Amino acid sequence: MRSLKKMKNIRIILLGLTLMISSVILAQRNSLSTSEYSNLKFDNVAIQDIINTNGATNAMQSLFNNTLVVEKGFNDAVEHWIKFSTNSICIEFYNGVKNGSITTYDLANIDVQKNTSKLRVKNKQIKLGDSGATLSSFNSRSLPNEKIYTFGLSNFDSYAYIHVNKSSNKVTKIGYNGNLL
């Protein structure tokens, strides 16, 4: 009887811990509706528009007013890749699949490199160097030196992210992870 009571107490404790951990994990990310996700914007270009180009050079140049430097390549990990960059943002596509004369790619990541580029999420524009207070209404994950804010669909296969330095309370990194590698 005593052993049964102990087992029951252990199960209750484990259930409680599981619920606490789950709520902490869920509180650390910011789930977006399909519409909000499609309208994440890097330099006023919607993420869905970038994804829909499938890495086509002309389509990407059109989105970014013909300002992109284009690099293409092959490596052991990924058959084909294409990278578009300016002095302030880098956009990479991987998993190139050739169909006749056309190669299509999957968006792998976006890296904002200067404070002239902005991420727009939930009607807030954020750039490198901005105050972390701009993000105070969002959930974050806390690490020893920084807070990380992630924004994506509920499955979180792909997401935008923002890093804030805890000492300076300034945005230090902005990007997008297509989670394809």
C-alpha positions as CSV (number, residue, x, y, z in Angstrom):
1,M,0.0,0.0,0.0
2,R,2.8,2.4,0.9
3,S,4.6,1.6,-2.3
4,L,1.5,2.3,-4.3
5,K,1.1,5.7,-2.6
6,K,4.8,6.5,-3.3
7,M,4.3,5.6,-7.0
8,K,1.2,7.8,-7.2
9,N,3.1,10.7,-5.6
10,I,6.0,10.3,-8.1
11,R,3.6,10.2,-11.0
12,I,1.9,13.4,-9.8
13,I,5.4,15.1,-9.4
14,L,6.4,14.0,-12.9
15,L,3.2,15.2,-14.4
16,G,3.6,18.5,-12.6
17,L,7.2,18.9,-13.9
18,T,6.1,17.9,-17.4
19,L,3.4,20.6,-17.4
20,M,5.8,23.2,-16.0
21,I,8.5,22.4,-18.6
22,S,5.9,22.4,-21.4
23,S,4.5,25.8,-20.4
24,V,8.0,27.3,-20.2
25,I,9.0,26.0,-23.6
26,L,5.7,27.2,-25.2
27,A,6.1,30.6,-23.5
28,Q,9.5,31.1,-25.1
29,R,8.3,31.2,-28.7
30,N,5.9,33.5,-30.5
31,S,3.5,31.6,-32.7
32,L,2.2,33.5,-35.7
33,S,-0.9,32.9,-37.8
34,T,-0.4,31.9,-41.4
35,S,-1.2,35.5,-42.5
36,E,1.3,37.0,-39.9
37,Y,4.0,34.5,-41.0
38,S,3.5,35.3,-44.7
39,N,3.9,39.0,-43.9
40,L,7.1,38.8,-42.0
41,K,9.2,41.3,-43.9
42,F,12.9,41.8,-44.4
43,D,13.6,45.2,-46.0
44,N,9.9,45.6,-46.8
45,V,9.9,42.3,-48.7
46,A,7.5,39.6,-47.4
47,I,9.1,36.3,-46.5
48,Q,6.4,34.5,-48.5
49,D,7.5,36.5,-51.6
50,I,11.1,35.5,-51.0
51,I,10.1,31.9,-50.6
52,N,8.0,31.9,-53.7
53,T,10.9,33.0,-55.9
54,N,12.4,29.5,-55.4
55,G,15.8,31.3,-55.7
56,A,15.2,32.5,-59.2
57,T,17.7,35.2,-59.9
58,N,15.4,37.5,-61.9
59,A,12.6,37.2,-59.3
60,M,14.9,38.0,-56.4
61,Q,16.5,40.9,-58.2
62,S,13.0,42.3,-58.9
63,L,12.0,42.0,-55.2
64,F,15.2,43.9,-54.1
65,N,15.4,46.5,-57.0
66,N,18.3,44.8,-58.8
67,T,20.7,45.5,-55.9
68,L,21.7,41.9,-55.1
69,V,25.1,40.2,-55.7
70,V,24.5,36.6,-56.7
71,E,26.8,33.6,-56.0
72,K,26.0,30.0,-57.0
73,G,27.8,26.9,-56.1
74,F,28.0,23.2,-55.2
75,N,29.3,21.5,-52.1
76,D,29.3,18.1,-50.5
77,A,26.5,18.8,-48.1
78,V,24.1,20.3,-50.5
79,E,23.9,19.7,-54.2
80,H,23.3,23.3,-55.3
81,W,23.1,26.6,-53.4
82,I,22.6,30.2,-54.4
83,K,23.3,33.3,-52.3
84,F,21.9,36.8,-52.7
85,S,23.5,39.6,-50.8
86,T,23.8,43.4,-50.4
87,N,26.0,45.2,-47.9
88,S,23.3,44.7,-45.3
89,I,21.5,41.4,-45.9
90,C,22.4,37.9,-47.0
91,I,19.7,35.4,-48.3
92,E,20.7,31.8,-49.0
93,F,18.8,29.1,-50.8
94,Y,19.8,25.4,-50.8
95,N,18.7,22.0,-52.2
96,G,18.7,23.1,-55.8
97,V,16.7,20.8,-58.1
98,K,17.2,21.1,-61.8
99,N,14.2,20.7,-64.1
100,G,15.3,21.2,-67.6
101,S,17.1,24.6,-67.7
102,I,15.5,25.8,-64.5
103,T,16.9,25.1,-61.0
104,T,14.6,25.7,-58.0
105,Y,15.8,26.1,-54.4
106,D,14.4,26.2,-50.9
107,L,15.0,29.2,-48.7
108,A,17.5,28.2,-46.0
109,N,18.4,31.4,-44.1
110,I,18.5,35.2,-44.0
111,D,21.1,37.1,-42.1
112,V,20.7,40.8,-41.5
113,Q,24.2,42.2,-41.4
114,K,23.8,46.0,-40.9
115,N,21.3,48.2,-39.1
116,T,20.0,49.5,-42.5
117,S,18.0,46.3,-42.9
118,K,14.9,45.8,-40.9
119,L,12.6,42.9,-39.9
120,R,8.9,43.7,-39.7
121,V,7.0,41.3,-37.4
122,K,3.5,41.9,-35.9
123,N,3.6,45.5,-37.0
124,K,6.9,46.3,-35.4
125,Q,10.0,47.2,-37.3
126,I,13.2,46.0,-35.7
127,K,16.8,46.6,-36.8
128,L,20.2,45.9,-35.4
129,G,21.1,48.2,-32.5
130,D,17.4,48.8,-31.5
131,S,16.5,48.7,-27.9
132,G,15.3,45.3,-26.6
133,A,12.4,47.2,-25.0
134,T,10.8,47.2,-28.5
135,L,10.2,43.5,-28.0
136,S,8.9,43.6,-24.4
137,S,5.4,42.4,-25.5
138,F,6.9,39.1,-26.9
139,N,8.1,35.9,-25.3
140,S,11.8,35.2,-25.2
141,R,14.2,32.4,-24.3
142,S,16.9,33.6,-21.9
143,L,20.5,32.5,-22.1
144,P,23.3,33.7,-19.9
145,N,24.2,36.7,-22.1
146,E,21.3,37.2,-24.4
147,K,17.6,36.8,-25.0
148,I,16.3,35.1,-28.1
149,Y,13.0,35.9,-29.7
150,T,11.6,33.5,-32.3
151,F,8.6,34.0,-34.6
152,G,7.0,31.2,-36.7
153,L,4.1,29.0,-37.3
154,S,3.0,26.7,-34.5
155,N,5.1,23.8,-36.0
156,F,8.2,26.1,-36.0
157,D,9.9,24.4,-38.9
158,S,11.0,27.8,-40.1
159,Y,11.2,31.0,-38.1
160,A,12.5,34.5,-37.8
161,Y,14.7,35.2,-34.8
162,I,16.0,38.2,-32.9
163,H,18.9,38.2,-30.4
164,V,19.2,40.9,-27.7
165,N,22.3,41.4,-25.6
166,K,21.3,41.4,-21.9
167,S,24.0,43.9,-20.8
168,S,23.3,46.5,-23.4
169,N,19.7,45.6,-24.1
170,K,20.3,46.1,-27.8
171,V,19.4,43.9,-30.7
172,T,22.5,42.1,-31.9
173,K,21.3,39.6,-34.5
174,I,18.3,39.3,-36.8
175,G,17.6,36.5,-39.2
176,Y,15.5,33.7,-40.5
177,N,16.1,29.9,-40.4
178,G,14.4,27.9,-43.1
179,N,15.5,24.7,-41.2
180,L,16.3,22.8,-44.4
181,L,19.8,21.5,-43.7
